Amino acid sequence: MMRQALKRSKLILCRTKMPKTKPIPDNLGFGTIFSDHMLEADWTAESGWEQPIIKKYAPLSISPAASSLHYGFSAFEGMKAYLDPDKNIRLFRPQENMKRLQESAKRIGLPYFDGEEYLECIKELLRVDKDWIPQEFGNSMYIRPTFISTDPDLSVSAPSSCKLYTILSPVGAYYPNGFKDISLHVSNNYVRAFEGGTGNHKVSGNYAPTLEAQKEAVVKGHQQVLWLNKGNISEVGTMNIFFLKKAPLDLNRLGERRNKYYQLITPRLDGTILPGITRDSIIELVKQEKREIEVIETDYHIEELVEDVKNDKIVEVFGTGTAAIVSPVGSIEYNNETYNIKNKVGPTTKQLYNRLLNMQYGIETDINNWSQVI
Ligand SMILES: *Cc1c(COP(=O)(O)O)cnc(C)c1O
């Protein structure tokens, strides 16, 4: 038998007969409320992809021996849908999430699926549950595509059956009480990622081991972990990180400044950094719109950062990710020494946050067509 491909044209819609009551928009929180429907597609090595189906949101039934539960054959994505002022549903660079899920899947032996076709299925799910997408600016619909193995087989081997599913969760604005900075604790005892590992993929196994370090940060009175890899700055919590630094004055022979006033430093994608779509968007935006800032993707050692903060060169620090978009960093604690960032919530951080947020809701110019009406 020919292996079947995953196709939007085969999608079956099976509406729930018992729609749930929708939540009050003031208090959505993050990821605890789910919409009426989910999207599911099963795969077997023998026959490929079965028909994708949109059906009632309900518990899964899988074998207790399923290798996803034992060995972490599991990957996911995090993306959002937004309602714009004309009540159109918008997605932000969703093709990038599909590509990343394909890459994550490949890394852990899960099969290929057509990203464009699957994205069309997700769009259909959003249309079916459109009434669940919060209307208030700042609120949105979090989309969680998940890819797991389902074969009941305790050997550690390439999965022969899998499930690709997507659930939707209406979520509240990340900053209900205003844009606020966080404090970081540099972990010396744990690493999130290492060369040759899976840090550059959104595979489930990367996350549970971070909780011990997170606990350590909270015990010390901080909110998030600043991860290092061999002393180099890696990421913050589950976000990418950026440092806005005053550039050293560089003069030409005529005594004219020949470099930009600021540098925006972020760790280079060396295989240990999760290639965030927000990270990439910030880099592109700064290149396109901030003439006074040079973006530098490089290794940045914690000792170098400490020197730069001591010398008053670091003016702003922020993390980036789909949930928060931009998260300002106010202080960094390293070896029991606290380093305060000059601007706890800096003007550039704020501008970039507002620019991306407004773009996502379709209310500001977007020459890259990142925000797409579905
Ligand atoms: C998802 C994730 C990010 C952010 O990626 P976005 O595409 O910007 O949401 C950064 N770091 C880690 C570890 C992540 O899992």
The ligand as a Gaussian input file, in Angstrom:
#p B3LYP/6-31G(d) Opt

LIG

0 1
 C        9.979000      28.457000      22.242000
 C       11.262000      28.881000      22.821000
 C       11.818000      30.154000      22.589000
 C       11.099000      31.249000      21.852000
 O       10.740000      30.947000      20.533000
 P        9.610000      31.806000      19.819000
 O        9.519000      31.215000      18.459000
 O       10.107000      33.207000      19.793000
 O        8.372000      31.662000      20.621000
 C       13.078000      30.437000      23.102000
 N       13.747000      29.518000      23.849000
 C       13.233000      28.302000      24.119000
 C       14.024000      27.353000      24.921000
 C       11.976000      27.950000      23.618000
 O       11.468000      26.749000      23.888000

